[in-house]
Each structure stands twice: as structure tokens, then as C-alpha cells.
Amino acid sequence: MRKRINDTLDKLEETTLKEMDELNASWNASLKFDVDTCSRLRTELTCLCDAIKKIGKKNKELAFIAHQKSEEMIKQVDKYLNRN
């Protein structure tokens, strides 16, 4: 009887560890995706900000278009951050 209980507990432990490893892998993948997305959005916004500064000195129309695009990107970033 004791051997059966030990075997059952061993199987339960094995199954639990396997499920925990899978859950951990899933969370790590999700976290990596979120970090990569935030990093990409930050890089894009930084580049756009630099471009607006350079363009704004030379061409007001292009600066306005770049500003509109940055507003759209900021909305996307806000939406993404609110979801996560």
C-alpha cells in the first residue's frame, strides 16, 4: 500500500513539475514578446522624434506630417500598454 502511495505521489510530482515548466516557458515567451514590442516601439518613437527635430527646421509641412505620424504611434503605444 505504501509503495502504491509513493508511486502515485511521484507521478503527481512529475506531472506538476512538467506543467510548471510549461507554464514558465509560456510566461517567458510572453514576457520576451512584450519586451521586444516595447523596445521596438521606443526605438521607432525615438527615431521619429529625431526626424521631426531635423525636418522641423527645414520644412514645416513635413514636420507636420511627421508629427501626425508620431501621434498615431503614441496612440498605438498607449493602447498596447493599457492592454498589458
Order of alpha helices (4+ residues) and beta strands (2+ residues): alpha-alpha
